[in-house]
Amino acid sequence: MVDRDWQDWKVLRAIPTGPSVPSETYDWLLEYAKSKQIPFIFLEREREDGRFTVSHLKALGPTSFAEDVNKAPNLNDTFWGLAEGE
């Protein structure tokens, strides 16, 4: 999903139909986000007894985005896996 908002940021968001975004799709979306200079937010999910039980929201983006994530209320390291984009 493009043109989504998180705080004051326009972001690219990916929600997989399985446990994670397929690697080829992930690579394409990451390159697209870099070319548009927007953060990339995606889910990774854990499966237990055939059901998805836990979702981990991860994000890649510029340093200023990481700083905003770190300042956001009610977010913690178990919720966001944050890395700086190239």
ZIRA-V584684 format. One record per backbone hydrogen bond with DSSP energy under -0.5 kcal/mol. CO is the residue of the C=O (numbers start at 1). NH is the residue of the N-H. E is the energy in kcal/mol with one decimal. If there is no record, write none. Layout:
CO|NH|E  CO|NH|E
This chain:
1|13|-2.9  4|11|-2.9  6|9|-2.7  9|6|-2.3  10|39|-0.6  11|4|-1.8  11|13|-0.5  12|41|-3.2  14|16|-0.5  14|43|-1.4  19|45|-3.3  22|26|-3.1  23|27|-2.7  24|28|-2.0  25|29|-2.9  26|30|-2.7  27|31|-2.2  28|32|-2.4  29|33|-2.7  30|34|-2.4  31|35|-2.5  32|36|-1.8  33|37|-0.8  33|38|-2.2  34|37|-0.7  39|12|-2.8  39|41|-0.5  40|60|-2.5  41|14|-2.4  42|58|-3.2  44|56|-3.3  46|53|-2.5  46|54|-1.0  48|51|-1.6  51|48|-3.5  51|53|-0.5  54|46|-2.8  55|57|-0.5  56|44|-1.9  56|58|-0.5  57|81|-1.1  58|42|-2.5  59|83|-1.7  60|40|-2.9  61|85|-2.0  62|65|-0.8  62|66|-2.0  63|67|-2.4  64|68|-1.7  65|69|-2.4  66|70|-2.4  67|71|-1.2  68|72|-0.9  69|72|-0.8  72|75|-1.0  76|79|-1.6  76|80|-2.2  79|57|-1.1  80|82|-0.7  81|59|-2.4  83|61|-1.5
